[in-house]
């Protein structure tokens, strides 16, 4: 229960950072259990997936993001969390 509480608490921090840095129109919060449900990494974690009007990426994007853009966004998110 303590670990789950920490995941939930950190997801709130990440949600606020995502809203500040990329300002999505919505945010999908997902947690999958077992392969049939879409789980691909077999430990507990949450997916915080920004959604934008007119752009349906679904739950798992089939298109990889640009590594340089992702690295820059990661730095912005780190700064927003602190």
C-alpha positions as CSV (number, residue, x, y, z in Angstrom):
1,X,0.0,0.0,0.0
2,X,2.8,2.5,0.7
3,X,4.4,1.9,-2.7
4,X,1.0,2.4,-4.4
5,X,0.5,5.6,-2.5
6,X,3.9,6.9,-3.7
7,X,3.1,6.0,-7.3
8,X,-0.2,7.9,-7.0
9,X,1.4,10.9,-5.3
10,X,4.1,11.1,-8.0
11,X,1.5,10.8,-10.7
12,X,-0.1,14.0,-9.4
13,X,3.3,15.8,-9.6
14,X,3.9,14.5,-13.1
15,X,0.3,15.5,-14.2
16,X,0.9,19.0,-13.0
17,X,4.3,19.1,-14.8
18,X,2.8,17.8,-18.0
19,X,0.0,20.3,-17.9
20,X,2.5,23.1,-17.4
21,X,5.1,22.0,-20.0
22,X,2.9,20.7,-22.9
23,X,-0.6,21.9,-22.0
24,X,-2.5,18.9,-23.4
25,X,-6.3,19.1,-24.1
26,X,-6.7,16.1,-21.9
27,X,-4.7,13.4,-20.1
28,X,-5.3,9.7,-20.0
29,X,-4.2,7.9,-16.9
30,X,-3.9,4.2,-17.4
31,X,-2.6,1.1,-15.5
32,X,-2.7,-2.2,-17.3
33,X,-2.6,-5.7,-15.8
34,X,-1.4,-8.7,-17.9
35,X,-0.7,-8.9,-21.6
36,X,-4.4,-9.3,-22.6
37,X,-5.1,-5.9,-21.1
38,X,-2.2,-4.2,-22.9
39,X,0.6,-4.6,-20.3
40,X,4.0,-4.8,-22.0
41,X,6.3,-4.1,-19.0
42,X,5.5,-6.5,-16.2
43,X,5.8,-4.5,-13.1
44,X,3.4,-1.9,-11.6
45,X,3.5,1.5,-13.2
46,X,1.1,4.1,-14.5
47,X,0.8,5.7,-18.0
48,X,0.2,9.4,-18.1
49,X,-0.7,10.0,-21.8
50,X,-1.3,13.6,-23.0
51,X,-4.1,13.8,-25.5
52,X,-4.7,16.6,-28.1
53,X,-7.9,17.4,-30.0
54,X,-7.8,15.9,-33.5
55,X,-4.9,13.6,-32.7
56,X,-5.9,10.1,-31.7
57,X,-2.8,8.2,-30.6
58,X,-4.7,5.6,-28.6
59,X,-3.2,4.1,-25.5
60,X,0.0,2.8,-27.0
61,X,1.4,5.0,-29.8
62,X,2.7,3.0,-32.7
63,X,5.0,5.9,-33.7
64,X,8.1,6.6,-31.7
65,X,8.8,10.1,-30.6
66,X,11.8,12.1,-31.8
67,X,14.6,11.3,-29.3
68,X,15.9,14.9,-29.2
69,X,12.4,16.3,-28.6
70,X,11.8,13.7,-25.9
71,X,15.1,14.6,-24.1
72,X,14.3,18.3,-24.2
73,X,10.8,17.6,-22.9
74,X,12.2,15.5,-20.1
75,X,14.5,18.3,-19.0
76,X,11.5,20.7,-19.0
77,X,9.4,18.2,-17.0
78,X,12.3,17.8,-14.4
79,X,12.4,21.6,-14.0
80,X,8.6,21.8,-13.6
81,X,8.6,19.2,-10.9
82,X,11.3,20.9,-8.8
